[in-house]
Amino acid sequence: MSTGTSPIDAEPVGPQGARVDITQRPALAVTGWLGVLVLAGTLWWIVVGNQHHSGWLWVPAVVFVLVITSLVIVTPGQTSVVQFFGSYIGTVQRPGFWWVLPLTLRRGVSIRVRNFETGHLKVNDADGSPVEIAAIVVWQIADTAKSTYAVQNYLDFVTVQAESALRHVATTHPYDNSTDAGTSLRGSTDVVAAQLALEVATRVSIAGVEIVEVRISHLAYAPEIAQAMLRRQQANAVVAARSRIVEGAVGMVEMALNRLTENGVVTLDEERKAAMVSNLMVVLCGDQPPSPVVNAGSLYT
């Protein structure tokens, strides 16, 4: 039994092995129209106090400033991450007009679905051939707390990790597989896309990001070997086509001989059968149409 630590249970690499362990939760917020009523009350207090020369006018002024700075508008597809003196207190997720805790900092985070295309990366496939590859990544933020506090910049983080995952997946598959026995970048696009999406999702989960879809948008041999690989593909295509033609021709010749024998049309010895097979194979496998030759003599002349 192995006693090593699994990759899932392993501690993160770093000076102290520490991560920002935080999870999104709803922030305490009430309707903003209640705050508007409080603002109206403070204004009335200021007006009345000014008429009576009250010395406590600074109190409604402070209340007015605190309330008006704690009102927040959240539009659809947006959230507001609320921070109170360095502590995360929650996220306002529902769109609308809200009154949150005073003296807090709010940071808007979009939860809309986004997409981007990676650069055309030059990597070596499983066979060591240099290829150019790019992918389109569709993603959105699922945890606003992690995206805000767990990474420095979640936009740069997602971009870099997507390119890193694309490089890793591209190196595990050949560009093309002529035997159709395994997966390849060109012939197994759905399988490769699924592996790539899983790879990217695993890497960006720490940032609270959810991967919707990943698709390869560009795939080609590197320019320095493109001509050589094109000739190889053409040769493989010719060999495959010839194999298919020969297989069909053998079946047709076999069927012709069996039909002639069963119906008693003609009786051929082994030598004449071999000659007939040779002629039929030439006719069926040739690139050019055959030229018929009329034999005016007997079968053996």
Secondary structure, DSSP 4 states (H G I P E B T S, - for coil): ---SPPTTTSPPSSSS---------BPPEEEHHHHHHHHHHHHHHHHHHHHTT-S-THHHHHHHHHHHTTEEEE-TTEEEEEEETTEEEEEE-S-EEEEE-SS-EEEEEE-S-EEEE---EEEE-TTS-EEEEEEEEEEEES-HHHHHHTSS-HHHHHHHHHHHHHHHHHTTS-S--TT-SS--TTT-HHHHHHHHHHHHHHHHGGGTEEEEEEEEEEEEE-HHHHHHHHHHHHHHHHHHHHHHHHHHHHHHHHHHHHHHHHHTS----HHHHHHHHHHHHHHHH-SS--------S-TT-
